[in-house]
Amino acid sequence: MSFAQLREYLGQTVETVKRFCTEINFIKIHYASFLALAFVASILIYPNQNLPYIDALYLGMSMCTQGGLNPVDLNALNSWQQIVVYILPMLTTPIFVNTVVVFVRLHYFRVEFRKHDNVDIAKLSSMQSKYRRTLSRSFMEESKSNQNEEEEEKKEKGKEKEKEKEKEKNEDRTQDFEKTGGIVISEKFIPLTRQRESSLGSIHFSLPPPRRCRDPGDIARSIRLMQHTDQMRAVDDGPALVIGPPQGDLPDTPVAVRASTFNTRSDDPFDVKHRKLERSKTIGALLTRRSSRTHDTPLHPAMSTGYLSYKPHIQSNSVFVDLTAEQQVELSGVEYRALLLLSRILVAYYVGWHILAVVFFTPWGVRKDPAQMFRELGFAPAWWGIFTAASSFNNLGLTLTPTSMSSFASSVYMLLVCPFFMIIGNTGFPIFLRFIIWILFKLTDSYGRMHESLGFLLDHPRRCFTHLFPAGPTWWLFGVIMALNIIDTFIFLALDFHAKVVAVIPAGLRVLTGLFQAVATRTTGFSIIDIGALHPAVIVSYTVMMYINIFPVAMSVRHTNVYEEQTLGIYAIPKKLSGVTTHIMRQVSYDLWFIFIALFILCISEEQKLSSGKISIFNVLFEVTSAYGTVGLSTGYAGTNTSLSGQFSKLGKFIIIVLLYRGRHRALPYSTDRAIIVPSEKLRENDRAQENMMHFKEALQSEQALH
């Protein structure tokens, strides 16, 4: 190879690497990181050499994907290996992964703001909040003076000449003020109403002294003047303090108060190529961005609180369209603060529930009867409580006890507590997260910044987080989860209530047993009874439930995607099909061919066991579905404490590893999901494309309506 050829080859290699780096996204990172973590887990587990490497890799992939299938008895592992199995799944759960995405997006928000504005938005937000409180107190004090002035005015009805002079003075004072914007106060002042907070990501200012105001007498005389203006005649919702808009939107006769000036940068961090902001804003203009409504003016239907100073044009799935450059900056600031608050809530949720799970499981585990059983198995009762708490909440499904949870079938406490943590760590997570945010929204101060950020999260959740849905989809998800659990429990009770495997359980606990297994079938894969001994129809229902376990959350994620139209295409949905139906059809087409290819290969690799009758094709299909659904439920293998796949050949185990790996990624959002895209040129392009698509869709609908 000549030097020229070598240089050309290296150049092509560099270009390929650059292209890969520029095209990298959340989906690619997700695939790469899980593969890397699975190998890391296998390396950490294997050095003891008490199991083959294929089993170490199998166990590593199972724990990283929350697959729950065990090729070996966990009780046979040493303490170090059990600690690895305990820790690594915490770093790969959907809650943890999506929380990391929130922190990454926050970082890139700061990068964008600093790149274009050279400003620390958090500090500026804090400074503006302090100034706002100071300004509010100032006007509150002056309002008392205004009321005293009005009382004195009633006693001086005969001084018409003095009133005319005051009117002329005020008219002279306001000539310069009309060019800058300012504050209008109604005839009867009431306390300052709640102001909406705007983004300060592009604002530089120096705060004026807190009491930098005119003499209260000037304001009182100006109030008397305002009762004759057309602007005040138009106000029909009672006396209020109104923050006047700048320039063209100013009332005809504003109060004679000089406006201090805020200096701002002209760069727009979200569309700097095409738009520029004004160089300066007055106090009146800035406050106008926060709110120009009185207390009784209704909010925009899509806004639960006044976090924006304008009435946005919002399409389906929180698509903001027709925004000016300044409005885009304000929206980005509101979204940044909402993400910042959400990150704290998510950390508290993840850490808090882990701690509570330990609190619920460990005291029960150290009781006399279970503690004795745990010691006989060779591990401390407290360690069982800690491990089982994490396995339940993280939906890992692996247990230190060889028979999964069958030993606790007669414990009402375990039958109630364990399903609760299985739900809140999996399918119930979006429901509980929104419920917590809603509770905080109701409890926080209506005039505070936190209240506004919570309101934005409730109104536009999918702009911020993949697993936080609007109210409607959240209720739909709740209903689907309840329905699936009820259906599964009913089938179990109808077909297996008097079965031998269930007869050993007290009659009063069989309903709870059925409910426990119904929940576990779509979450952790814990087994409270011998699955292989159940009625064949019940096993079929469990197979279906394992396959569709991701559907409720995954369909909610995709249907509420801000860029759903870009994903599906506005022509892609026939009139008789809903968006959810289209997403389901896509998911099924993505899944089925892979499942049947895996089943076909396993029938070849496990031909001897199938021919001998030790296992059936249906048992293999059940195991394949469990692995692909990352559930971990298994019919087992006679005489062992492992999953059925633990007895497969090396090729068979490798197929299960591939199924676990692909199955963990089947519920991911589309690559165009706004909640996983960092602030960048790509995000701006997607926003513009979505806006154009919404306009085109409106035009198409209008044209169809005419015909």
Secondary structure, 3 states (H helix, E strand, C coil): CCHHHHHHHHHHHHHHHHHHHHCCCHHHHHHHHHHHHHHHHHHHHHHHCCCCHHHHHHHHHHHHCCCCCCCCCHHHCCHHHHHHHHHHHHHCCHHHHHHHHHHHHHHHHHHHHHHHHCCCHHHHHHHHHHHHHHHHHHHHHHHHHHHHHHHHHHCCCCCHHHHHHHHHHHHHHHHHHCCCCCEEECCCCCCCCCCCCCCCCCECCCCCCCCCCCCHHHHHHHHHHHCCCHHHHCCCCCCCEEECCCHHHCCCCCCCCCCCEEEECCCCCCCCCCCCCCCEEEHHHHHHHHCCCCCCCCCCCCCCCCCCCCCCEEECCCEEECCCHHHHHHHHHHHHHHHHHHHHHHHHHHHHHHHHHHHHHHHHHCCHHHHHHHHHHCCCHHHHHHHHHHHHHCCCCCCCCCCCCHHHCCCHHHHHHHHHHHHHCCCCHHHHHHHHHHHHHHHCCCCCHHHHHHHHHHHCHHHCCCCCCCHHHHHHHHHHHHHHHHHHHHHHHHHHCCCHHHHCCCHHHHHHHHHHHHHHHCCCCCCCCCHHHCCHHHHHHHHHHHHHHHHHHHHHHHHCCCCHHHHHCCCCCCCCCCHHHHHHHHHHHHHHHHHHHHHHHHHHHCHHHHHHCCCCHHHHHHHHHHHHCCCCCCCCCCCCCCCHHHHCCHHHHHHHHHHHHHHHCCCCCCCCCHHHCCCCHHHHHHHHHHHHHHHHHHHHHHHHHHC
